Amino acid sequence: MSSHQELEPTELQEQFTLRMRGLGTRTVLYQQNVATSLGLYNNDFISIDILRERGPITAGELSKLTGLTTGSVTALIDRLEKNGYVRRQNDPNDRRKVIIVPLYENKEEVSHTYLPLHSAMVKLASSYSEEELTLITTFLEQASHVLDAQIDQLSAKLSSKSSS
C-alpha cells in the first residue's frame, strides 16, 4: 500500500472503518444489556468476558487488562465470587499470588442469555463458505490485535497524564 492510500482512504475503506466502529458500539451496548440482565455491573461483566477469553489469570493481570485499580479489582472479584462467577485459587508457582478462575460458563442464566446471539451468529456463519469464514475469522483475530494495541496506547497516554 502506498503512503498516498494511507493518508487518503478510499470510500470503501472509509465505509469499512465506519462499519467496524458501528459493530464495536453495538457490541458494547449488547454487553451492557447482558450485564444488566444478569444483575452485574458493566465492569464486572467485562472482567467476566476477559476471563472467558484468557482463562485463569491473577488479580494484577486483570487490573492491567481492565485499567481498574487493584482495590477496585479486589472488590470486583469479591462480588463475582459471591455470585458464583469466579473462584480464587492459590498460584502454585507463587504463594503470594491468587489466580482468578472463571466458573460462569456452567451458569444456566449465562448460557440462556447468550443462546439467542450464538444461534443467530451460527446461522449467519452458515451463509458463508469455509474459505470465507477462514478469511473473516483471520480478519477478526487481526482486528482484535489492532484494538489491543490501541488500548495499550491509550492506557499509556492516560497513565502518563495521571502521573504528571
N, C-alpha and C positions, 0 to 999 in steps of 0.2 A: 504494500500500500504506500502510495506516495505521500509526502508531507502535505500536499495540497488537499488530498482527501481527508487527512487527519484534521485539518483546520476547518474545512467546509464539508460537513457530512452531506451525503446525498439525501434526497427526500425520503427514500426508503429507509436509510439508516436513522433518520430523524423519527420516522413513524415507528420503527423498531424500538428505539430508546423510550419513546413515549408509552408504547405498549408495555414495556418492561416496568417502567415506573408505575403504570396503572395496575399491573399484576402485583407489584410489591404493595401498593396501597390496599388492594383488595385482600391480600394475604394478611396484612396487619389487622384489617377490620374483621376478617374471619376469625383470626386468633383471639381478638378481643371478645368476640361473641362466644367463642368456645369457652374461654376463661370464665366469663360471666355465667354461662350455663352450668359450669362445673363448680361455681361458687368460689372461684380463685381470683386473686389479684393478677393483673396482666403480667407483672414481673415474675410472679410465681409460675405462671403458665409458660412464659418464655424460657425460664430455667428448666422446666419440665421438658420442653422441646429440645433444649440444648443437651440435656442428659439422654434423651431418646436418641439423638444423633451421635453423640460422643461416647455414650456409655458411662460407667462409673468414673468420677473424677473427684479431685479434692475440692474442699470449700474455697481454697485460694484460687484454683483454676476457674471455678465457677464465678468468683468475684471478678477475675480478669476478663472473662468472656462476656459477662453481663454489664460490666462497668459499675457495679454496685460495690459499696464499701464492704469490708469484711464483716462489720457489725450488722449491716443490712442483710448480708447473705446468711449469717447465723440465724437471724430472726426468720428469714425466708425458709431455711432448711427446717427450723423448728415447726413452722406451720405445715410444710409439706409432709414432714414425718408424722405429725399429729393426725393428719388426714389420710395417711397410708400411701402417699405418692412416692416416698423415698425412705430409705433406712440408712443409718450411719454404720460404717464398718471400719475397724481399725486398719490402717495401712500396714501390711505385713513387712514392708521394707523400711518404714519409718514410724515408730510408735508415737511420735508427736503429731502425726497427721491422721486425719479422718477422711475416708473415702465416702462419697455420697453415691448410693446405689439406687437406681430407679426401680420402682415397683409398680408403676401406674398402668403398664400395658395390660396387666391382668384385671384391672378395674373395669367392671362392666359398663359404668357410666361413660368412661373414656372411649371404649370401643364402640358403644352405641352412638356417641356424639360424632365420631369420625366416620362411621359406616356409610352414611349418605355421600359424603365427599369422596371416600375411597371408591365406592361403586360408580359414581359419576366419572371419576378420573380413569378408572379401568375401562369404562365404556368409551371415553374419549380416546384413550390409548389404543383401543381395538380398531379404531378407524385409520390407524397408520400401519404401514408395513414395518417389518422388523428393522430394515435398513433405516427408515425414517425415525423410528423410535430410538435406535442406537445413536443417530445424529442428535436428536433432541435431548437425550439423556446426557450425552457428552457435552452439549452446549450448557445444559443446566448445571452440570458439575463445574465447568469452567466459569460460568456466571457466578456461582457461589464463591469461587476463589477470588474473582474480581471484587465481589461485595465484601468478603473477609478483608481484603487488602484496603478497601476504602474505609471499613470500620476501624481498622488499625490506625490508618492515617488520621481519621477524625478523632479517635481516642487520644492519640499522641498530641494533637493540637490542643485538645481540651485539657490534657494533663499539664502541658507547658503553660497554658493560660492560667490555670488554677495555682500553679506553683510560683508564678511571677508576681 
